[in-house]
Amino acid sequence: MHLDIIFEDAYCLCVLKPNNMVVHHAYHSRSVADETSLLQWIQEVKGIKAYPIHRLDRKTSGLLLLAKETQYVSKFQTLFTENTIEKTYYGVVRGFSPETKSIDSPVKGRDANVHKEALTHLKTLAQVVLDIPVKPYASSRYSLVELKPKSGRMHQLRVHTLKISHPLIGDSKYGDKNHDLMFEKNFGWKNLFLHAGKLAFQHPFSDAHLVLEAKFPADWIALFQEFSWKNPFD
């Protein structure tokens, strides 16, 4: 498997994380011997230890920014804590989502008893009706959405799309299993359709303005063709 490096300089690197890969193993994780984490993969390919600046869920594909030294992490993390980095995700959701919507709804943090403020801006890019029944309907509807989170809560986009009754396809925790099964049965697509597609920010050390983009995985490309949807990066 090829490691896609989108950007690299003396301070950081930005890589394309595949679906179904953990960024790093939890302490004492049983799966350490069974699967390679993203950090292990980077070390194998690049021969360096990298330090994640933000998080991506195991099932989410796309851009992950990492620092090359521990002392660089905090400056990059300030971009996220002060919301001076623009994050753009793409998702496929059940139903016809609204043209635009701001989802301002608290999300549980890592401490499940504490809800924290969270804001996501949604924009619908394309829609499709399929003549494939999914209970209780005789046909099925889907939307391609652009998601811009203005906070960084755990599972924020997955929770927020569910809050507006348009859960992401392929989300085993917050999604709709009937639609997920339809996607797998009819098209062979099993992955979560959530992709961290773009990061735009001012480099905290070089002061360069960077706009980084991550190409879509193979199942996304197949979906764009099947649904006659335009690839947002074309």
PyMOL commands that set and color helices and strands:
alter all, ss='L'
color gray80, all
select helices_A, chain A and resi 30-33+38-46+70-81+156-163+177-187+218-227
alter helices_A, ss='H'
color red, helices_A
select strands_A, chain A and resi 5-8+12-17+51-52+61-67+86-94+100-104+107-108+115-116+119-130+140-149+194-202+209-213
alter strands_A, ss='S'
color yellow, strands_A
deselect
rebuild
show_as cartoon
